[in-house]
Amino acid sequence: MGARLVEHPDVAVVAFTGSKAVGLEIVARAGATPPGQRHVKRVIAEMGGKNALIVDEDADTDHAVPGAAVSAFGYAGQKCSAASRLIVVGGVYDQMVERLAGATRELIVGSPRRPEVSVGPVIDEDAHKRILRTLEEAPRQGEVIVRHDDVPAAGYFVPPTVVAVDDPGVPLAREEIFGPVLTVLRAADLDEAIALANDTDYGLTAGLYSRSPASIARAAAELRAGNVYINRPITGAVVGRQPFGGYGLSGVGSKAGGPDYLLQFLDPRVVTENTLRQGFTPDVT
């Protein structure tokens, strides 16, 4: 049905949220102009990300650990803004990884009907199988720091998992997983951390935990993402306060929740009248 709607000559605007593969196919199909179509289709697409959260060497891990856990594992990691890469700078790496592993083990996985549950199921059987296949490959790409071992047997539940990798080019660190899987990378300094964060095709969200005003200013200016969060989780944009959207292969179009978003669904018109005229035609009733 979706493909037919995208190609239909009566459709003028397509607004899509989903995977990069489907989003790019929509952009390609919308570029065609079939017989009977009297306009150029516009596409508003939000296509996910491979979002990085940097923990600076001077960060307060009392804040960074729960912030990373919420960002990575809230909503079972099935938010396009979820943290999927944690980049830890310098000497705080060991402490951060150890504390994050402990926090991950404490997460309660189960039905979201239970108020104590932190991580619910993923969306469907296909996602469940795909993410579990990814986890099977994880030991060959890095060191599995923790894989939550208390997961219900029935249902589409995926164990929250933290994997440390040395090679930022492995699939775990490059490809969108869209599940509760967090890849951890080590950076020697903030320069390397920002370079690692920006080394992605996507540009949706990013974040930094730091107590240095200079580091915060650099992250705000240099992180390649539509939404940059400082000293807070990188999910949970509020309409009207943090208009949400990315660029690169994360999306195209004005940011949702912002003042320009609805204008994309309108056709601008200008009516110009020359009022310096001679005489008027009397009104006829």
Secondary structure, 3 states (H helix, E strand, C coil): CHHHHHHCCCCCEEEEECCHHHHHHHHHHHCCCCCCCCCCCEEEEECCCCEEEEECCCCCHHHHHHHHHHHHHHHHHCCCCCEEEEEEEHHHHHHHHHHHHHHHHCCCECCCCCCCCCECCCCCHHHHHHHHHHHHHHHHHCEEEEECCCCCCCCCCCCCEEEECCCCCCHHHHCCCCCCEEEEEEECCHHHHHHHHHCCCEECEEEEECCCHHHHHHHHHHCCCCEEEECCCCCCCCCCCCCECCEECCEECCCECCCCCHHHHCCCCCCCCCCCCCCCCCCCC
